[in-house]
Amino acid sequence: MQRVITGAATMRLIESARSKARDEGQAVVVAIVDRSGCLVGFVAEPGAPRISHAVARDKAFTAAMTGMSTRAWKELLDAMPPHDREIALRAEGHVGTDGGHPIFDAGERIGGIGVSGAATGALDTLIAETAIAALDAER
């Protein structure tokens, strides 16, 4: 049976991300998508930059579609020959920046999380990784 991201897991990820963002003094947007890239959870904290709404979704989508963090996706893009990179950059919904991570359950990719709006990409990443760690600790 194919594993899926549940509503309970989605809520746990969002709440863990929100808690870590508050601890860090950051107002962020958190997006959760399933394995096919469909949005299953979304929250935008008051004060988060408006552009972060779309960026968080794109980070989650990229992570779910590629099975890698958005930082790793950026590193892959940076290493591509210019022509190949131009093609990859045209892939709708894909973004290469910190803050997106795939979500796995027993080694199977079930979705992605995207965090955007913190003061740095490193903080977006920290918040996303903290949420995933909290979910993993419950399994």
GULUMZA-936905 format. One record per residue: y, x negated, z of N, C-alpha, C in turn; residue in one letter; residue number from 1. Coordinates in pm, whole numbers, plus 50000, padded with zeros to 5 digits. Layout:
N
<site n_y="Y" n_x="X" n_z="Z" ca_y="Y" ca_x="X" ca_z="Z" c_y="Y" c_x="X" c_z="Z" resn="A" resi="NUM"/>
...
***
This chain:
139
<site n_y="49882" n_x="49916" n_z="50000" ca_y="50000" ca_x="50000" ca_z="50000" c_y="50126" c_x="49911" c_z="50000" resn="M" resi="1"/>
<site n_y="50220" n_x="49946" n_z="49916" ca_y="50343" ca_x="49869" ca_z="49906" c_y="50431" c_x="49891" c_z="50029" resn="Q" resi="2"/>
<site n_y="50480" n_x="49782" n_z="50084" ca_y="50568" ca_x="49791" ca_z="50200" c_y="50707" c_x="49834" c_z="50154" resn="R" resi="3"/>
<site n_y="50777" n_x="49908" n_z="50241" ca_y="50912" ca_x="49956" ca_z="50210" c_y="51003" c_x="49932" c_z="50330" resn="V" resi="4"/>
<site n_y="51132" n_x="49934" n_z="50304" ca_y="51227" ca_x="49925" ca_z="50414" c_y="51247" c_x="50066" c_z="50468" resn="I" resi="5"/>
<site n_y="51225" n_x="50083" n_z="50596" ca_y="51233" ca_x="50216" ca_z="50657" c_y="51375" c_x="50246" c_z="50703" resn="T" resi="6"/>
<site n_y="51399" n_x="50371" n_z="50732" ca_y="51529" ca_x="50410" ca_z="50788" c_y="51553" c_x="50341" c_z="50921" resn="G" resi="7"/>
<site n_y="51449" n_x="50330" n_z="51002" ca_y="51465" ca_x="50264" ca_z="51133" c_y="51498" c_x="50116" c_z="51115" resn="A" resi="8"/>
<site n_y="51433" n_x="50050" n_z="51020" ca_y="51462" ca_x="49908" ca_z="50995" c_y="51605" c_x="49892" c_z="50942" resn="A" resi="9"/>
<site n_y="51646" n_x="49982" n_z="50856" ca_y="51782" ca_x="49978" ca_z="50802" c_y="51885" c_x="49991" c_z="50914" resn="T" resi="10"/>
<site n_y="51864" n_x="50086" n_z="51002" ca_y="51957" ca_x="50106" ca_z="51114" c_y="51959" c_x="49986" c_z="51207" resn="M" resi="11"/>
<site n_y="51842" n_x="49926" n_z="51231" ca_y="51835" ca_x="49807" ca_z="51317" c_y="51913" c_x="49691" c_z="51256" resn="R" resi="12"/>
<site n_y="51898" n_x="49672" n_z="51127" ca_y="51972" ca_x="49567" ca_z="51058" c_y="52124" c_x="49590" c_z="51069" resn="L" resi="13"/>
<site n_y="52166" n_x="49712" n_z="51045" ca_y="52309" ca_x="49743" ca_z="51050" c_y="52363" c_x="49723" c_z="51191" resn="I" resi="14"/>
<site n_y="52293" n_x="49774" n_z="51288" ca_y="52341" ca_x="49763" ca_z="51427" c_y="52344" c_x="49617" c_z="51473" resn="E" resi="15"/>
<site n_y="52243" n_x="49539" n_z="51435" ca_y="52241" ca_x="49398" ca_z="51472" c_y="52355" c_x="49322" c_z="51406" resn="S" resi="16"/>
<site n_y="52379" n_x="49352" n_z="51279" ca_y="52490" ca_x="49287" ca_z="51207" c_y="52624" c_x="49325" c_z="51269" resn="A" resi="17"/>
<site n_y="52643" n_x="49452" n_z="51299" ca_y="52769" ca_x="49497" ca_z="51360" c_y="52791" c_x="49429" c_z="51495" resn="R" resi="18"/>
<site n_y="52685" n_x="49419" n_z="51574" ca_y="52696" ca_x="49356" ca_z="51705" c_y="52735" c_x="49209" c_z="51693" resn="S" resi="19"/>
<site n_y="52669" n_x="49136" n_z="51603" ca_y="52702" ca_x="48995" ca_z="51585" c_y="52844" c_x="48979" c_z="51531" resn="K" resi="20"/>
<site n_y="52884" n_x="49065" n_z="51440" ca_y="53021" ca_x="49059" ca_z="51386" c_y="53123" c_x="49081" c_z="51498" resn="A" resi="21"/>
<site n_y="53098" n_x="49177" n_z="51584" ca_y="53188" ca_x="49201" ca_z="51698" c_y="53194" c_x="49079" c_z="51789" resn="R" resi="22"/>
<site n_y="53076" n_x="49020" n_z="51817" ca_y="53071" ca_x="48900" ca_z="51901" c_y="53154" c_x="48786" c_z="51842" resn="D" resi="23"/>
<site n_y="53159" n_x="48780" n_z="51709" ca_y="53233" ca_x="48675" ca_z="51639" c_y="53378" c_x="48716" c_z="51610" resn="E" resi="24"/>
<site n_y="53417" n_x="48837" n_z="51651" ca_y="53553" ca_x="48885" ca_z="51627" c_y="53583" c_x="48916" c_z="51481" resn="G" resi="25"/>
<site n_y="53481" n_x="48961" n_z="51408" ca_y="53495" ca_x="48985" ca_z="51266" c_y="53477" c_x="49133" c_z="51232" resn="Q" resi="26"/>
<site n_y="53557" n_x="49183" n_z="51138" ca_y="53541" ca_x="49317" ca_z="51083" c_y="53475" c_x="49300" c_z="50946" resn="A" resi="27"/>
<site n_y="53353" n_x="49351" n_z="50931" ca_y="53277" ca_x="49327" ca_z="50809" c_y="53224" c_x="49457" c_z="50749" resn="V" resi="28"/>
<site n_y="53174" n_x="49444" n_z="50629" ca_y="53099" ca_x="49549" ca_z="50562" c_y="52955" c_x="49501" c_z="50552" resn="V" resi="29"/>
<site n_y="52861" n_x="49590" n_z="50582" ca_y="52719" ca_x="49558" ca_z="50575" c_y="52653" c_x="49656" c_z="50479" resn="V" resi="30"/>
<site n_y="52578" n_x="49602" n_z="50383" ca_y="52504" ca_x="49685" ca_z="50288" c_y="52357" c_x="49646" c_z="50293" resn="A" resi="31"/>
<site n_y="52270" n_x="49747" n_z="50287" ca_y="52126" ca_x="49726" ca_z="50283" c_y="52074" c_x="49798" c_z="50159" resn="I" resi="32"/>
<site n_y="51994" n_x="49727" n_z="50079" ca_y="51931" ca_x="49788" ca_z="49962" c_y="51780" c_x="49774" c_z="49973" resn="V" resi="33"/>
<site n_y="51709" n_x="49863" n_z="49902" ca_y="51564" ca_x="49852" ca_z="49898" c_y="51523" c_x="49753" c_z="49790" resn="D" resi="34"/>
<site n_y="51394" n_x="49737" n_z="49769" ca_y="51344" ca_x="49636" ca_z="49675" c_y="51393" c_x="49658" c_z="49532" resn="R" resi="35"/>
<site n_y="51430" n_x="49781" n_z="49497" ca_y="51478" ca_x="49808" ca_z="49361" c_y="51630" c_x="49798" c_z="49351" resn="S" resi="36"/>
<site n_y="51696" n_x="49765" n_z="49463" ca_y="51841" ca_x="49750" ca_z="49462" c_y="51918" c_x="49876" c_z="49494" resn="G" resi="37"/>
<site n_y="51849" n_x="49984" n_z="49529" ca_y="51917" ca_x="50108" ca_z="49565" c_y="51971" c_x="50099" c_z="49707" resn="C" resi="38"/>
<site n_y="52094" n_x="50141" n_z="49723" ca_y="52159" ca_x="50137" ca_z="49854" c_y="52090" c_x="50234" c_z="49950" resn="L" resi="39"/>
<site n_y="52047" n_x="50182" n_z="50066" ca_y="51983" ca_x="50266" ca_z="50167" c_y="52060" c_x="50266" c_z="50299" resn="V" resi="40"/>
<site n_y="52156" n_x="50175" n_z="50314" ca_y="52238" ca_x="50170" ca_z="50435" c_y="52369" c_x="50099" c_z="50408" resn="G" resi="41"/>
<site n_y="52475" n_x="50149" n_z="50468" ca_y="52608" ca_x="50093" ca_z="50442" c_y="52700" c_x="50128" c_z="50558" resn="F" resi="42"/>
<site n_y="52776" n_x="50030" n_z="50604" ca_y="52880" ca_x="50056" ca_z="50704" c_y="52996" c_x="49961" c_z="50677" resn="V" resi="43"/>
<site n_y="53115" n_x="50015" n_z="50690" ca_y="53237" ca_x="49935" ca_z="50675" c_y="53318" c_x="49949" c_z="50803" resn="A" resi="44"/>
<site n_y="53335" n_x="49840" n_z="50872" ca_y="53411" ca_x="49841" ca_z="50996" c_y="53560" c_x="49851" c_z="50966" resn="E" resi="45"/>
<site n_y="53634" n_x="49922" n_z="51050" ca_y="53780" ca_x="49927" ca_z="51032" c_y="53838" c_x="49785" c_z="51030" resn="P" resi="46"/>
<site n_y="53924" n_x="49761" n_z="50934" ca_y="53986" ca_x="49629" ca_z="50922" c_y="53917" c_x="49536" c_z="50826" resn="G" resi="47"/>
<site n_y="53798" n_x="49572" n_z="50779" ca_y="53730" ca_x="49489" ca_z="50680" c_y="53805" c_x="49498" c_z="50548" resn="A" resi="48"/>
<site n_y="53818" n_x="49386" n_z="50477" ca_y="53889" ca_x="49389" ca_z="50349" c_y="53825" c_x="49490" c_z="50252" resn="P" resi="49"/>
<site n_y="53908" n_x="49561" n_z="50181" ca_y="53859" ca_x="49665" ca_z="50089" c_y="53763" c_x="49609" c_z="49983" resn="R" resi="50"/>
<site n_y="53791" n_x="49490" n_z="49932" ca_y="53704" ca_x="49431" ca_z="49831" c_y="53564" c_x="49405" c_z="49884" resn="I" resi="51"/>
<site n_y="53552" n_x="49393" n_z="50015" ca_y="53422" ca_x="49364" ca_z="50077" c_y="53321" c_x="49477" c_z="50058" resn="S" resi="52"/>
<site n_y="53368" n_x="49599" n_z="50029" ca_y="53275" ca_x="49710" ca_z="50006" c_y="53185" c_x="49677" c_z="49887" resn="H" resi="53"/>
<site n_y="53245" n_x="49640" n_z="49776" ca_y="53167" ca_x="49608" ca_z="49656" c_y="53093" c_x="49476" c_z="49671" resn="A" resi="54"/>
<site n_y="53156" n_x="49378" n_z="49733" ca_y="53094" ca_x="49246" ca_z="49746" c_y="52969" c_x="49253" c_z="49833" resn="V" resi="55"/>
<site n_y="52972" n_x="49327" n_z="49943" ca_y="52854" ca_x="49340" ca_z="50029" c_y="52738" c_x="49403" c_z="49952" resn="A" resi="56"/>
<site n_y="52767" n_x="49507" n_z="49875" ca_y="52661" ca_x="49571" ca_z="49794" c_y="52603" c_x="49471" c_z="49694" resn="R" resi="57"/>
<site n_y="52692" n_x="49396" n_z="49628" ca_y="52644" ca_x="49298" ca_z="49530" c_y="52562" c_x="49187" c_z="49594" resn="D" resi="58"/>
<site n_y="52601" n_x="49144" n_z="49713" ca_y="52524" ca_x="49042" ca_z="49783" c_y="52384" c_x="49094" c_z="49816" resn="K" resi="59"/>
<site n_y="52376" n_x="49216" n_z="49868" ca_y="52245" ca_x="49275" ca_z="49901" c_y="52160" c_x="49291" c_z="49775" resn="A" resi="60"/>
<site n_y="52222" n_x="49339" n_z="49667" ca_y="52152" ca_x="49359" ca_z="49540" c_y="52098" c_x="49227" c_z="49487" resn="F" resi="61"/>
<site n_y="52182" n_x="49124" n_z="49485" ca_y="52141" ca_x="48993" ca_z="49436" c_y="52021" c_x="48940" c_z="49513" resn="T" resi="62"/>
<site n_y="52028" n_x="48950" n_z="49646" ca_y="51919" ca_x="48900" ca_z="49730" c_y="51790" c_x="48978" c_z="49705" resn="A" resi="63"/>
<site n_y="51801" n_x="49109" n_z="49690" ca_y="51682" ca_x="49190" ca_z="49666" c_y="51622" c_x="49162" c_z="49528" resn="A" resi="64"/>
<site n_y="51707" n_x="49144" n_z="49429" ca_y="51658" ca_x="49124" ca_z="49292" c_y="51602" c_x="48983" c_z="49269" resn="M" resi="65"/>
<site n_y="51664" n_x="48883" n_z="49332" ca_y="51621" ca_x="48745" ca_z="49309" c_y="51520" c_x="48695" c_z="49411" resn="T" resi="66"/>
<site n_y="51516" n_x="48759" n_z="49527" ca_y="51428" ca_x="48712" ca_z="49634" c_y="51479" c_x="48586" c_z="49701" resn="G" resi="67"/>
<site n_y="51607" n_x="48555" n_z="49679" ca_y="51665" ca_x="48436" ca_z="49740" c_y="51801" c_x="48472" c_z="49800" resn="M" resi="68"/>
<site n_y="51850" n_x="48387" n_z="49887" ca_y="51982" ca_x="48411" ca_z="49943" c_y="52086" c_x="48398" c_z="49833" resn="S" resi="69"/>
<site n_y="52200" n_x="48459" n_z="49854" ca_y="52306" ca_x="48447" ca_z="49754" c_y="52360" c_x="48305" c_z="49749" resn="T" resi="70"/>
<site n_y="52349" n_x="48232" n_z="49857" ca_y="52387" ca_x="48089" ca_z="49854" c_y="52291" c_x="48013" c_z="49761" resn="R" resi="71"/>
<site n_y="52161" n_x="48040" n_z="49772" ca_y="52064" ca_x="47974" ca_z="49684" c_y="52086" c_x="48017" c_z="49539" resn="A" resi="72"/>
<site n_y="52122" n_x="48142" n_z="49517" ca_y="52153" ca_x="48190" ca_z="49382" c_y="52271" c_x="48112" c_z="49325" resn="W" resi="73"/>
<site n_y="52375" n_x="48091" n_z="49408" ca_y="52492" ca_x="48014" ca_z="49364" c_y="52451" c_x="47870" c_z="49329" resn="K" resi="74"/>
<site n_y="52368" n_x="47810" n_z="49411" ca_y="52323" ca_x="47674" ca_z="49384" c_y="52244" c_x="47666" c_z="49253" resn="E" resi="75"/>
<site n_y="52163" n_x="47769" n_z="49227" ca_y="52090" ca_x="47776" ca_z="49101" c_y="52187" c_x="47789" c_z="48984" resn="L" resi="76"/>
<site n_y="52286" n_x="47877" n_z="48997" ca_y="52386" ca_x="47893" ca_z="48892" c_y="52460" c_x="47762" c_z="48866" resn="L" resi="77"/>
<site n_y="52499" n_x="47695" n_z="48974" ca_y="52574" ca_x="47569" ca_z="48961" c_y="52493" c_x="47462" c_z="48888" resn="D" resi="78"/>
<site n_y="52361" n_x="47468" n_z="48899" ca_y="52274" ca_x="47367" ca_z="48837" c_y="52238" c_x="47400" c_z="48692" resn="A" resi="79"/>
<site n_y="52270" n_x="47521" n_z="48648" ca_y="52235" ca_x="47563" ca_z="48511" c_y="52327" c_x="47498" c_z="48408" resn="M" resi="80"/>
<site n_y="52274" n_x="47476" n_z="48289" ca_y="52361" ca_x="47436" ca_z="48179" c_y="52466" c_x="47546" c_z="48156" resn="P" resi="81"/>
<site n_y="52585" n_x="47510" n_z="48111" ca_y="52693" ca_x="47608" ca_z="48097" c_y="52655" c_x="47735" c_z="48019" resn="P" resi="82"/>
<site n_y="52583" n_x="47722" n_z="47909" ca_y="52547" ca_x="47839" ca_z="47830" c_y="52457" c_x="47934" c_z="47910" resn="H" resi="83"/>
<site n_y="52358" n_x="47879" n_z="47978" ca_y="52268" ca_x="47962" ca_z="48059" c_y="52342" c_x="48026" c_z="48175" resn="D" resi="84"/>
<site n_y="52434" n_x="47950" n_z="48237" ca_y="52512" ca_x="48003" ca_z="48348" c_y="52597" c_x="48121" c_z="48301" resn="R" resi="85"/>
<site n_y="52656" n_x="48110" n_z="48183" ca_y="52738" ca_x="48219" ca_z="48130" c_y="52656" c_x="48346" c_z="48115" resn="E" resi="86"/>
<site n_y="52534" n_x="48333" n_z="48068" ca_y="52446" ca_x="48449" ca_z="48054" c_y="52414" c_x="48507" c_z="48191" resn="I" resi="87"/>
<site n_y="52377" n_x="48423" n_z="48286" ca_y="52342" ca_x="48470" ca_z="48421" c_y="52461" c_x="48537" c_z="48490" resn="A" resi="88"/>
<site n_y="52581" n_x="48485" n_z="48467" ca_y="52700" ca_x="48544" ca_z="48530" c_y="52731" c_x="48683" c_z="48477" resn="L" resi="89"/>
<site n_y="52676" n_x="48716" n_z="48363" ca_y="52698" ca_x="48849" ca_z="48306" c_y="52601" c_x="48953" c_z="48361" resn="R" resi="90"/>
<site n_y="52506" n_x="48911" n_z="48442" ca_y="52409" ca_x="49003" ca_z="48501" c_y="52481" c_x="49092" c_z="48601" resn="A" resi="91"/>
<site n_y="52490" n_x="49218" n_z="48571" ca_y="52565" ca_x="49312" ca_z="48654" c_y="52511" c_x="49318" c_z="48796" resn="E" resi="92"/>
<site n_y="52603" n_x="49314" n_z="48892" ca_y="52566" ca_x="49328" ca_z="49032" c_y="52523" c_x="49200" c_z="49101" resn="G" resi="93"/>
<site n_y="52513" n_x="49092" n_z="49027" ca_y="52471" ca_x="48964" ca_z="49086" c_y="52594" c_x="48883" c_z="49124" resn="H" resi="94"/>
<site n_y="52589" n_x="48822" n_z="49241" ca_y="52701" ca_x="48742" ca_z="49290" c_y="52646" c_x="48618" c_z="49360" resn="V" resi="95"/>
<site n_y="52713" n_x="48505" n_z="49340" ca_y="52671" ca_x="48380" ca_z="49402" c_y="52772" c_x="48337" c_z="49506" resn="G" resi="96"/>
<site n_y="52750" n_x="48377" n_z="49628" ca_y="52836" ca_x="48340" ca_z="49740" c_y="52759" c_x="48364" c_z="49870" resn="T" resi="97"/>
<site n_y="52804" n_x="48310" n_z="49979" ca_y="52733" ca_x="48326" ca_z="50106" c_y="52733" c_x="48471" c_z="50155" resn="D" resi="98"/>
<site n_y="52626" n_x="48507" n_z="50229" ca_y="52624" ca_x="48635" ca_z="50298" c_y="52519" c_x="48734" c_z="50253" resn="G" resi="99"/>
<site n_y="52438" n_x="48701" n_z="50154" ca_y="52332" ca_x="48790" ca_z="50110" c_y="52196" c_x="48727" c_z="50133" resn="G" resi="100"/>
<site n_y="52101" n_x="48805" n_z="50184" ca_y="51966" ca_x="48754" ca_z="50211" c_y="51862" c_x="48859" c_z="50178" resn="H" resi="101"/>
<site n_y="51749" n_x="48814" n_z="50122" ca_y="51640" ca_x="48909" ca_z="50101" c_y="51577" c_x="48947" c_z="50235" resn="P" resi="102"/>
<site n_y="51516" n_x="49062" n_z="50236" ca_y="51445" ca_x="49110" ca_z="50355" c_y="51297" c_x="49114" c_z="50321" resn="I" resi="103"/>
<site n_y="51216" n_x="49050" n_z="50402" ca_y="51072" ca_x="49044" ca_z="50381" c_y="50998" c_x="49112" c_z="50496" resn="F" resi="104"/>
<site n_y="50883" n_x="49168" n_z="50465" ca_y="50792" ca_x="49221" ca_z="50566" c_y="50654" c_x="49168" c_z="50532" resn="D" resi="105"/>
<site n_y="50599" n_x="49088" n_z="50620" ca_y="50467" ca_x="49025" ca_z="50599" c_y="50462" c_x="48954" c_z="50464" resn="A" resi="106"/>
<site n_y="50571" n_x="48883" n_z="50431" ca_y="50575" ca_x="48805" ca_z="50309" c_y="50609" c_x="48883" c_z="50183" resn="G" resi="107"/>
<site n_y="50624" n_x="49014" n_z="50195" ca_y="50657" ca_x="49098" ca_z="50079" c_y="50805" c_x="49134" c_z="50082" resn="E" resi="108"/>
<site n_y="50874" n_x="49111" n_z="49972" ca_y="51017" ca_x="49143" ca_z="49963" c_y="51033" c_x="49295" c_z="49962" resn="R" resi="109"/>
<site n_y="51112" n_x="49346" n_z="50057" ca_y="51131" ca_x="49491" ca_z="50067" c_y="51277" c_x="49531" c_z="50047" resn="I" resi="110"/>
<site n_y="51367" n_x="49435" n_z="50035" ca_y="51507" ca_x="49470" ca_z="50015" c_y="51598" c_x="49352" c_z="50033" resn="G" resi="111"/>
<site n_y="51726" n_x="49384" n_z="50058" ca_y="51826" ca_x="49281" ca_z="50077" c_y="51937" c_x="49329" c_z="50167" resn="G" resi="112"/>
<site n_y="52003" n_x="49236" n_z="50233" ca_y="52119" ca_x="49266" ca_z="50316" c_y="52237" c_x="49184" c_z="50263" resn="I" resi="113"/>
<site n_y="52352" n_x="49248" n_z="50260" ca_y="52474" ca_x="49179" ca_z="50221" c_y="52581" c_x="49201" c_z="50326" resn="G" resi="114"/>
<site n_y="52647" n_x="49095" n_z="50367" ca_y="52757" ca_x="49102" ca_z="50463" c_y="52878" c_x="49039" c_z="50398" resn="V" resi="115"/>
<site n_y="52992" n_x="49108" n_z="50407" ca_y="53114" ca_x="49056" ca_z="50349" c_y="53233" c_x="49095" c_z="50436" resn="S" resi="116"/>
<site n_y="53334" n_x="49010" n_z="50435" ca_y="53458" ca_x="49042" ca_z="50506" c_y="53490" c_x="48950" c_z="50622" resn="G" resi="117"/>
<site n_y="53396" n_x="48869" n_z="50665" ca_y="53424" ca_x="48775" ca_z="50774" c_y="53520" c_x="48668" c_z="50723" resn="A" resi="118"/>
<site n_y="53575" n_x="48591" n_z="50814" ca_y="53674" ca_x="48490" ca_z="50778" c_y="53620" c_x="48382" c_z="50686" resn="A" resi="119"/>
<site n_y="53489" n_x="48356" n_z="50692" ca_y="53427" ca_x="48255" ca_z="50606" c_y="53292" c_x="48306" c_z="50557" resn="T" resi="120"/>
<site n_y="53245" n_x="48247" n_z="50449" ca_y="53112" ca_x="48278" ca_z="50400" c_y="53004" c_x="48237" c_z="50500" resn="G" resi="121"/>
<site n_y="53031" n_x="48130" n_z="50573" ca_y="52935" ca_x="48086" ca_z="50675" c_y="52917" c_x="48193" c_z="50782" resn="A" resi="122"/>
<site n_y="53026" n_x="48262" n_z="50820" ca_y="53014" ca_x="48371" ca_z="50917" c_y="52941" c_x="48491" c_z="50857" resn="L" resi="123"/>
<site n_y="52967" n_x="48523" n_z="50731" ca_y="52891" ca_x="48630" ca_z="50665" c_y="52742" c_x="48598" c_z="50672" resn="D" resi="124"/>
<site n_y="52707" n_x="48473" n_z="50642" ca_y="52567" ca_x="48431" ca_z="50645" c_y="52509" c_x="48440" c_z="50786" resn="T" resi="125"/>
<site n_y="52582" n_x="48392" n_z="50884" ca_y="52536" ca_x="48397" ca_z="51023" c_y="52508" c_x="48541" c_z="51066" resn="L" resi="126"/>
<site n_y="52595" n_x="48632" n_z="51030" ca_y="52579" ca_x="48773" ca_z="51067" c_y="52455" c_x="48831" c_z="51000" resn="I" resi="127"/>
<site n_y="52437" n_x="48804" n_z="50871" ca_y="52320" ca_x="48854" ca_z="50799" c_y="52190" c_x="48795" c_z="50856" resn="A" resi="128"/>
<site n_y="52190" n_x="48665" n_z="50881" ca_y="52070" ca_x="48601" ca_z="50935" c_y="52036" c_x="48651" c_z="51075" resn="E" resi="129"/>
<site n_y="52138" n_x="48679" n_z="51155" ca_y="52115" ca_x="48732" ca_z="51289" c_y="52050" c_x="48869" c_z="51282" resn="T" resi="130"/>
<site n_y="52096" n_x="48951" n_z="51188" ca_y="52038" ca_x="49085" ca_z="51171" c_y="51891" c_x="49076" c_z="51130" resn="A" resi="131"/>
<site n_y="51861" n_x="48989" n_z="51036" ca_y="51723" ca_x="48972" ca_z="50991" c_y="51636" c_x="48920" c_z="51105" resn="I" resi="132"/>
<site n_y="51686" n_x="48825" n_z="51181" ca_y="51610" ca_x="48771" ca_z="51294" c_y="51581" c_x="48880" c_z="51397" resn="A" resi="133"/>
<site n_y="51677" n_x="48967" n_z="51423" ca_y="51655" ca_x="49077" ca_z="51519" c_y="51547" c_x="49172" c_z="51468" resn="A" resi="134"/>
<site n_y="51548" n_x="49200" n_z="51340" ca_y="51444" ca_x="49287" ca_z="51284" c_y="51308" c_x="49219" c_z="51291" resn="L" resi="135"/>
<site n_y="51301" n_x="49092" n_z="51254" ca_y="51175" ca_x="49018" ca_z="51258" c_y="51118" c_x="49012" c_z="51400" resn="D" resi="136"/>
<site n_y="51206" n_x="49001" n_z="51500" ca_y="51162" ca_x="48993" ca_z="51640" c_y="51094" c_x="49122" c_z="51685" resn="A" resi="137"/>
<site n_y="51125" n_x="49233" n_z="51621" ca_y="51067" ca_x="49362" ca_z="51659" c_y="50931" c_x="49387" c_z="51595" resn="E" resi="138"/>
<site n_y="50897" n_x="49308" n_z="51496" ca_y="50770" ca_x="49334" ca_z="51424" c_y="50653" c_x="49268" c_z="51491" resn="R" resi="139"/>
***
